[in-house]
Amino acid sequence: MQFQISLPFVHTEVELHDAVAQRLGSGGAYRVLKRSIDARQHWNIKVEYSISSDTADPADEIRSQLRQQSARLQQYFGNSTRPVPVVVGSGPGGLFCALWLHLHGFSPALLEQGPPMRERVRDMARFMKRGELDPYSNICFGAGGAGTYSDGKLITRIRSPYIAFVMATFVEYGAPEDIRTTYNPHLGSNLIRQCITRLIDALSLQGVDVRYNTRLHDFQSAAGAITHLMLQNTRPSRGRTEEEMVLDVGAGLFLACGHSSRETYAMLRTKSVEMEAKDFAVGVRVEHPARAINEMQYGAAYQEKYPGIETAQYKLAKTWKDEDRAVYSFCMCPGGYVLNASTGTDGVVTNGMSNHLKTGRFSNAAMVVNVSRTDLARLGYDGPDASLQFQKEIEERFRAASNTQGRSNIVPSQRLADFLAGTASKGALPTSCLNPVAPVSIHALLPAFILDALRKGLPVFDRKMRGFATHEHAQVFGAETRTSSPYRILRDATQLHSTTHLNLYPVGEGAGYAGGITSAAVDGIRCAQAWIGRFIETAC
């Protein structure tokens, strides 16, 4: 039995228990499935609970299935040597793929082209302070992947029994228990870095061959399967430069490269791995004072009426079906920071993050416009590389507008009012951005159809949140282009391996099959399970 309970924002555990008892009877056992804040009425903010009388933990069911499968694998392999699968990328897709393989008795190699977390944090600080960008250690690359600097959001729209396992795993490695019941689970960039570091360290101690600064730059194949991997050290001053890894017969190669791995995409194209351009989105990142967003969402007197209420979030969208056009918010970071997410000196990219407590003075979110393959064809971009070409050209325009050649650390900014009016800003406003910013006419850098959609959509959002588009301290940054992968690496719908290479498993966001930390983690598990399933079927 499942049901909803609504309580005033300020309430006690006793009041929650009493409300549940009215539905289940005194002493009835229950479990909280979700907890969310309903702020649709400023004057009467409530807390909504989704309650179940079934107290079984769904993560336990997954663990039980895992134990059964492990027993079948032991029956299949006995004392013989098991193949060693290889996972490329330590983002959530790669990490949970490696974890799932390990829990089934395999000892995968986990290759990460960037450095361990501590070094990555130092490299990011150097980029923010001195503008020195490491192409393999930045907002997108390094231990944990892009998810470690993208706010630690665990929100997902997918449905999967593996979600409970992913959440329970994060809790096991240091996340607060409430992420399992919060409607918008949010670890924050600070906590997710800790969780991921502990998870990688645990995997390493338990037999997973974790190799940092190791990039897959080529492979050989025969009879439709990959046989040899050519690996490159991304920090050659520390030892080896290149090496070859031979894949065991039957071993899987799980490619969880992340949505910004352009070198990997280029290599795959030369190897005739079947890929296609994918629809994605492009826009800007909008920042407001956090207090202003709080007042728009909770009312001007929110501090007195709702003491301790969390920094406000928002989710905005407007669709014009007749034009096949949409404008929507993405990666909303309450009490957060604007980041320079560039992965090279040939373009500027923005992103956002916030820490677990969301106490920053500003809140930001991407405001993006859908870009379809029809849009790209109309502009002259065609073929599998169309989305990437479009993405790169926009990023280069933003780089050139604020940086000298060979630099990409300065982020273009513009007052939101000036962006909408098409006028230049005379100076930058105070901001959370951790890199230098410079006033730029961002409206002149965007393709016309994207600019037009944003100018239509933002005033609509202002009617939903009064002051959103007109606040005097609102500003935009750009370019926001890495909302998802520009490619989809095609794979079999049921077996999940590549359509061209039978032991290559495209995983997660970089392969075009996920859109965030949780969905990427689930996809990593699904791909690992698809490979493991071949042995289990033989064992049955």
TORFIDREN-766912 format. One line per 10 residues: for each residue x, y, z of C-alpha. Coordinates in steps of 0.001 Angstrom, whole numbers, plus 500000, padded with zeros to 6 digits. Layout:
X/Y/Z; ...
***
This chain:
500000/500000/500000; 501326/503450/499024; 499829/506825/499864; 500688/510525/500209; 500743/512643/503360; 500961/516435/503413; 502132/518265/506558; 502957/521891/507404; 506596/522831/506748; 507244/523007/510488
506216/519656/511967; 507622/516930/514188; 508341/513235/513707; 505489/512518/516098; 503081/514384/513834; 504327/512354/510861; 503857/509094/512792; 500356/510157/513848; 499380/511031/510282; 500618/507650/509045
498782/505866/511891; 495517/507395/510713; 495975/505506/507438; 497613/502283/508627; 496399/502005/512175; 498423/502351/515344; 501687/500430/515246; 501560/499826/511509; 505044/499567/509999; 505897/501900/507139
508731/503276/505057; 509190/506798/503659; 509707/506530/499927; 510097/510229/499114; 510071/513583/500892; 509614/516839/498996; 508770/520490/499595; 505584/521829/498002; 506155/525580/497599; 503434/526292/495058
501739/528544/497635; 504170/530929/499349; 501825/531443/502256; 501385/527746/502957; 504509/525729/502128; 504103/522061/502958; 506170/518915/503106; 504871/516013/501029; 505643/512412/501989; 505195/509321/499857
504634/506404/502269; 504655/502642/501743; 503459/499932/504088; 506035/497626/502498; 509148/498055/504645; 511414/495872/502493; 514494/497683/501192; 514555/497349/497363; 518357/497499/497473; 518326/494255/499486
516428/492525/496676; 519142/493560/494224; 521829/492289/496596; 520003/488943/496869; 519888/488612/493081; 523565/489510/492963; 524453/486692/495382; 522453/484181/493326; 524205/485253/490137; 527618/485064/491796
526885/481471/492797; 525973/480588/489212; 529180/482195/487934; 531197/480165/490421; 529463/477080/489064; 530385/478109/485515; 534042/479035/486082; 534932/476721/488968; 538680/477017/489578; 539502/478201/486073
540815/481706/485433; 538170/484271/484694; 538528/486787/481856; 539614/490273/482877; 537161/492915/481617; 538398/496462/481021; 536445/499579/481971; 537471/502898/480412; 536476/505935/482464; 535922/506433/486200
532780/508542/486030; 529579/507094/487515; 528991/504856/484492; 532461/503340/484635; 532616/503143/488416; 529343/501306/488877; 530171/499062/485921; 533481/498135/487621; 531742/497713/490979; 529102/495384/489504
531774/493293/487795; 533777/493114/491026; 530757/492059/493089; 530276/489160/490681; 533812/487896/491245; 535644/489549/488342; 538793/491674/488709; 538419/494377/486066; 540989/496919/485012; 539676/500469/485454
541428/502993/483202; 541150/506724/483885; 542919/509217/481633; 543059/511803/484419; 544694/511789/487860; 543432/510782/491327; 541011/513140/493065; 543524/515032/495175; 545696/515874/492170; 542630/516779/490122
541467/519270/492760; 544926/520887/492754; 544929/521078/488947; 541514/522757/488998; 542710/525313/491565; 545682/526140/489329; 543383/526649/486338; 541052/528899/488328; 543889/531005/489752; 546465/531055/486960
544586/529920/483867; 546787/526856/483313; 544547/524127/481885; 545463/520447/481956; 543582/518737/479080; 543269/515510/481102; 542593/516994/484536; 539779/519525/484608; 536063/519897/485303; 535258/516994/482959
538255/514637/483277; 539892/512899/486224; 538821/510599/489041; 535022/510494/489196; 534463/512133/485808; 532362/515235/485223; 529913/514258/487975; 532325/515324/490703; 532038/518957/489603; 528401/519020/488558
526678/519530/491884; 526417/515893/492896; 522800/515733/491697; 521318/512242/491910; 517996/513218/490326; 516855/511001/487490; 513733/510554/485377; 514443/506936/484513; 512831/503987/486275; 515057/501092/487234
515359/498637/490122; 519071/499475/490166; 518430/503042/491370; 517929/501843/494953; 521249/499972/494749; 523058/503082/493448; 521677/505226/496269; 522494/502599/498898; 526041/502373/497540; 526564/506123/497843
525326/505914/501444; 527718/503019/502106; 530618/505210/500997; 529716/508285/503006; 526587/509953/501610; 523869/510970/504086; 521050/508453/504471; 518398/510977/503418; 519496/510888/499754; 517471/507677/499549
514206/509471/500317; 514700/513095/499233; 512748/513986/496101; 515739/515901/494674; 518708/514002/496147; 521762/516213/496190; 525198/515249/497470; 526981/518417/496491; 530359/518518/494797; 532182/518321/498119
530484/515140/499358; 530405/513301/496037; 534175/513738/495703; 534598/512070/499091; 532217/509216/498211; 533863/508534/494878; 537360/508605/496371; 536322/506047/499000; 534645/503843/496398; 537674/503868/494069
540040/503215/496989; 537864/500293/498134; 537776/498794/494642; 541545/499113/494376; 542095/497381/497718; 539740/494562/496688; 541521/493652/493467; 540344/496110/490808; 543346/497276/488774; 542853/501057/488931
545147/502894/486513; 545162/506685/486566; 546662/508883/483826; 546003/506061/481347; 544206/506860/478114; 542848/504431/475535; 544158/505944/472301; 543833/503017/469868; 542775/499393/469582; 543054/496414/467251
540248/494038/466384; 539678/490767/464583; 536489/488951/463568; 534328/491777/464925; 535881/491799/468413; 538515/494029/470024; 541686/492119/470843; 544403/494636/471751; 544303/498021/473469; 546964/500694/472973
547264/502810/476105; 548982/506155/476520; 550294/507770/479683; 548848/511284/479924; 551661/512303/482312; 554688/510752/480570; 557173/512494/482863; 556156/509956/485514; 557250/506811/483668; 555931/504765/480764
554651/506522/477666; 552731/503815/475798; 551859/500177/476349; 549740/497461/474825; 547080/495502/476721; 545833/492201/475324; 542164/491478/476007; 541319/487994/477242; 539153/485915/474939; 535564/486704/475879
536468/489789/477910; 534344/492893/477559; 535605/496417/476935; 533268/498882/478653; 533647/502382/477238; 532406/504988/479728; 534389/507867/478292; 532147/510816/479259; 530442/513398/477060; 533565/515486/476377
536000/512780/475222; 536629/514183/471773; 539908/512327/471244; 538150/509051/471984; 535295/509890/469624; 537797/510670/466853; 539580/507358/467441; 536294/505428/467329; 535412/507075/464024; 538724/505886/462483
537913/502347/463678; 534495/502348/461983; 532605/501996/465267; 529024/502787/464320; 528026/506216/465662; 525519/508899/464856; 525020/512568/465650; 522662/513020/468582; 520209/515762/469425; 521456/517878/472326
521019/521422/473678; 522901/524732/473709; 522408/527950/475653; 523762/530030/478489; 524081/529775/482261; 521940/532250/484227; 522907/533432/487711; 520876/535280/490356; 521524/536120/493989; 520369/533068/495941
518211/535278/498161; 516340/536546/495095; 515513/532987/493966; 514471/532105/497532; 512041/535029/497600; 510633/534141/494170; 509988/530565/495325; 509158/530991/499016; 507966/534596/499371; 509676/537666/500836
509174/536575/504458; 510492/533034/503986; 513211/533310/506654; 510696/534139/509381; 507899/531815/508227; 510004/528786/507271; 513160/528740/509407; 515836/526401/508078; 514222/525890/504692; 516724/524764/502061
518067/527092/499383; 515401/527212/496694; 515554/525282/493457; 513567/525704/490278; 512720/523767/487154; 511480/525760/484194; 510454/524764/480692; 508554/526158/477734; 507761/524212/474555; 506452/525392/471196
505272/522159/469594; 504486/523736/466239; 508122/524876/465978; 509638/521744/467551; 511390/524098/469943; 511912/524053/473703; 513706/526194/476254; 514376/524656/479647; 516514/524870/482760; 519214/522285/483251
521640/521477/486071; 520147/523973/488537; 522678/524737/491292; 521115/526351/494397; 523582/528327/496478; 526226/527356/493954; 529004/528481/491658; 529500/529039/487939; 532406/527000/486574; 534641/527152/483551
534324/523593/482227; 536688/523959/479267; 538637/520846/478322; 541001/522566/475907; 542306/525987/474956; 540205/526055/471776; 536863/526798/473450; 535091/528113/476537; 532401/526008/478219; 530380/526755/481351
528859/524515/483984; 527628/524882/487559; 528071/523234/490939; 527068/523655/494564; 528201/522032/497762; 525990/519882/499956; 524747/522663/502245; 524051/525006/499294; 525164/528075/501262; 526682/530110/498421
525464/533674/497808; 524284/532895/494258; 522166/530327/492449; 522567/529389/488804; 521202/527105/486112; 521749/526448/482442; 519033/527824/480176; 519245/525799/476998; 517493/525298/473677; 517059/521931/471993
519215/521402/468894; 517933/518699/466548; 519612/517050/463610; 517085/518901/461436; 518393/522187/462840; 521956/521131/462099; 521174/520052/458552; 519469/523383/457884; 522671/525142/458981; 524851/522935/456782
526091/520461/459405; 525635/516872/458291; 526823/513356/459021; 527849/511672/462293; 530044/514604/463334; 527391/517293/462841; 526603/517880/466536; 530280/517972/467514; 531142/520451/464759; 528326/522771/465825
529341/522467/469481; 533004/523242/468774; 532274/526300/466638; 530137/527915/469330; 532731/527226/472025; 535451/528785/469857; 533381/531961/469352; 533038/532362/473115; 536737/531712/473647; 537812/534266/471070
535469/536880/472538; 537179/536890/475951; 540572/535187/475656; 543808/535567/473729; 544944/532732/471470; 545896/529619/473431; 543912/530602/476535; 540421/529623/477646; 540224/530590/481324; 538225/533855/481074
534454/533340/481015; 532239/535697/478942; 529436/537330/480940; 526589/539752/480264; 523813/541276/482331; 520598/539409/481629; 518705/542621/480862; 521343/543563/478269; 521291/540048/476801; 517543/540306/476230
517779/543850/474890; 520754/543165/472619; 522978/545808/474172; 526530/545584/475499; 527105/545471/479252; 529438/548119/480638; 530805/545897/483367; 530464/542574/485111; 528295/542105/488181; 529456/540356/491367
529456/536631/490675; 530178/533212/492101; 532324/532270/489090; 535624/530813/490262; 537436/531880/487074; 537953/535424/485776; 534990/536883/483865; 534803/539581/481203; 531808/541518/479837; 530979/540244/476349
527972/540689/474048; 526881/537076/474377; 523753/537723/472351; 525973/538280/469300; 527741/534916/469704; 524751/532567/469693; 523099/531175/466546; 519936/533117/465743; 517486/530283/466465; 518968/529733/469928
518982/533433/470767; 515404/533849/469544; 514177/530927/471633; 515901/532221/474780; 514445/535698/474255; 510986/534164/473952; 511372/531697/476812; 512968/533791/479556; 510070/536300/479744; 507701/533317/480045
509739/532138/483024; 509462/535635/484481; 505696/535185/484638; 506190/531947/486594; 508864/533419/488882; 508385/537179/489128; 511687/538947/488578; 513508/535994/487023; 514204/537780/483713; 514184/541333/485063
516235/541160/488270; 518914/543854/488200; 521635/541478/489409; 520845/538608/487034; 523505/537797/484468; 524355/535153/481878; 527567/533259/481087; 528506/531038/478192; 528716/528883/476369; 526578/526097/477826
527185/523346/475264; 528030/520138/477168; 524546/519240/478364; 524970/515782/476819; 527069/513842/474347; 527131/515030/470722; 527157/511352/469648; 525305/508127/470233; 527523/505056/469899; 525080/502528/468500
524550/499309/470425; 522328/496241/470287; 519029/496969/472010; 519079/493869/474224; 522708/492692/474421; 523992/496306/474744; 527240/495675/472873; 528329/497824/469936; 526642/497056/466638; 530074/496727/465020
532291/495278/467789; 530694/492483/469786; 532775/492887/472957; 532613/496694/473068; 529964/498031/475454; 529249/501779/475091; 528310/503032/478565; 526559/506032/480034; 526429/509668/479099; 529436/509720/476779
527896/506931/474706; 524572/508764/474479; 522572/506552/476876; 522341/508565/480095; 521751/512098/481300; 523195/512421/484788; 525013/510681/487619; 522308/508190/488570; 521226/507247/485051; 524892/506810/484030
525532/504596/487065; 522468/502490/486225; 523594/502170/482613; 527025/501005/483783; 525357/498270/485830; 523109/497286/482910; 526063/496941/480523; 528074/494910/483038; 525021/492721/483650; 524522/492172/479909
528093/490832/479634; 527818/488758/482822; 524490/487365/481625; 526208/485477/478818; 528055/483313/481348; 525031/482890/483616; 522878/481665/480738; 525518/479057/479915; 525707/478003/483562; 521950/477462/483897
***
